[in-house]
């Protein structure tokens, strides 16, 4: 498997030798290897995919796992967290949503799994596996708005899935990530860039975003001027 970063300057390749390599292709006539091979998978790397911002790489392997890599510095990539587990057979395809918050994986076990990667160092499974295909899922891809996932299978069919997350799911995963009530900036990051509802509803003490968790930290008071 091979994949370009969104800016076209970096290429990732996954191999039967179980490794991933990064390549500087900013000058396509003279590509250069970047750093040492990424190791950790124990079998064939079937699929690689960059997040839209180019900072995270996902890899899916015949060892049944998915791994995330911090490639913000492509010359010194780092593994992010533990491998994602749950599939029971080879992972054939991985794909990021356009906003980079969700990863989809398709497997030879006939299922598709969704993962919350909004905090790439602490990814979480999202819901139950998507079932319906009767043979290996060989390809997955998100629509640009992230609300639809397409999957292609060796069963000769393509399926479409509604992957739009409702507000309850968005709040639940955001509250787990920050482990307290959301600030306005965090609401914009995890829930909705339009913060009008936060300002009119959730800014009120009785309408906290994460009612079972501590309130958001108080702003640091501005020191009084020295007389």
N, C-alpha and C positions, 0 to 999 in steps of 0.2 A: 504494500500500500504506500502511496505517496500523497502528500498534501502540501499546498502552498499556504503560507501565512497571508492574511488579508492584504498586506502591503506589497506582497510579491517578492520580498527580499529574502525570505527564509523558506527552505523546503525541508520537510520531514519525510523520512522513509522508514517503513517497518519491514522486517525481514524474517525469513524462516529460521535465521540463526538466533531469534529471540531478542534481538537488539533493535534500537531505534537510533537513527543518525540524523543530525541536523546539518544543513548545508547553506552556506552563504551564496545566494544566487542573484545578488544585487547587480553583478556583472555576469549575465547568463553565459557569456562566452568563456568565462573563466571562473567556474564555481569552485568553492573552497569548503572543505569539511570544517565544521564548527565543534570544537571540544571533543571529548571522548564519547563513544557510544553510550546511550542510555540503557542501563541494564536493570533487571528486576523480574521481567517476565521469564517464565520457564519453558515456554514453547513459542510457536510461530506468532508473530505480531501481524494480525490480519488487517488492522485498520488504524489509521492515525487521522486526527482532525485538530485544527487550531480553533481556539475561540476567536470571536470577531476582533477583539482588541489585540490578538497575537501574543498575549501574555501566558496563556495556558494551552498545553497540548494534552489531548486525551489519546490513549492507545488501548485497543482491544485485542485480546490474544486467545489462542487456542488453549491456554491454560485456564480458561473460564473467567479470568479477571479483567478488570479495566484499571488502568493507572492514569493518574494525572501528574503533569510535570509543569513546573514553573520555568517558562522559557522567556521570561521578560528580558533576561540577559542570555541570548542564545548561545553565547560562547561558554557559559557556565550554568547550564540547566540543572534543576534540582527536582527530586521527587517530592510530590505533595501528598502528605498523609499516607494512610494504608491503602492497599488495593481495594477496589470496589468489588464485593463478592455478592453472589446471589444467583447468577446464571449457573446452570448445571452442565453446560456443554460450551463448545468454542464460541467466543464472541466474534462475530463476523463483521460488524459495522458499528461505528460510533459517530455521533453528530451533535454539535452544540446548537442551541437555539440562538437566534440573532443577538439577543441581549446578553448571552453568555451565562445565564443563570440556571439553565437546564441542559442536561446531557441525556441523549437517548442512546440506547445500545440494543442491537439486534443480535440474536444468538441462534446457534444450531439447535438449541433446545426448543425452538419454535416461538419463543416469547420475545417481547420487547420490554425493556425496563427504562424508567425515567429516574433521573438523579438530580437532586438539588445541589448545584455546584456554585451557588452564589457566594459561598465561602469555600473556595477550592481546597483549602487545607483541611476542611471538615465536611466533606460531602455526605449527603444523606439520601437514602432511597425515598422516592416519592410514590406512595401508593403501592398497589399490587401490580404484578407483571401484566402486561397487555397480552391477551391471548386471542386466538382466532385462526392464525396460520396453522397449517398442518405439516409443514416441513420447515427447514432452516430459514431464518430471516437473514437475507444476505445484504440488505441495504436499508438505511433509515435516513430521512432528511426532513428538516423543519421548513415550514413556510416562513417568509420574512417576518411576519407579525408574531410568529411563535405559537399561533393558536391551532395549527394543524400539523400533524406529523404524517408523513407517508412512509410506508414500509413495503419492500419488495421481498418476495420469498421464492424458494425453490419449488413451492407448491403451484407456481405459475400465476399467482395472483398478486395484486397490489391492494393494500388496505390504507384507508385514511382514518385518522384518529383525532378527536377533539382534545387538544392538550391545553386549552385555556384554563388557567388556574383561577378558581373563584376566590373571593376576598378572604374567606376563612382559611384557605390553604396558604395564601400569601402571608397573612398575619401569623399563622402558626409557625411557619418556617422562619420568618423574620424574628419572632420572639425567641425562638430557640437559639438563633445566631447571636443576638445581642444580650440575651438573658436578663432583660429588664424592659421597662417601658421604652417605646421608641421615641427618639428625638425627632424633630421636624426633618432634619437632614436624613436620618435613617428611614423615615417614612417615604421620603422622595426616592431613596435608593432602592428600597425593597418592595414598596407597595405601589406608589404612583408618583410620577415626577410632578404632577399637578397637585400641589399641597393645599389647595383650597379647602378640601374636606378636613384635613388635619387642623387647619386654622380655625374652622368654624365648629368642629365637633370634638376632635381628639385632644385639642389643647386644653379642654376643660377637665378639671380633676376627676369629675364623676364619669368621664368617658375615656378612661385610659386605654391605650392600644393593647397592652398586655396586662390585663387586670390581676393576674395571679403572680405577677413578678414585681420587683421593686420599681419605684417611679424613676423617671429619667433624672440624671444628676442635675443639681442646681447649677446655674451659671456661676462662674467665678466672679465675685463682686469686684468692681473696679476700685482700686485703691484710692483713697482720698488724697488730693494733692498735698504735698508737704508745705506747711505754711512757710 
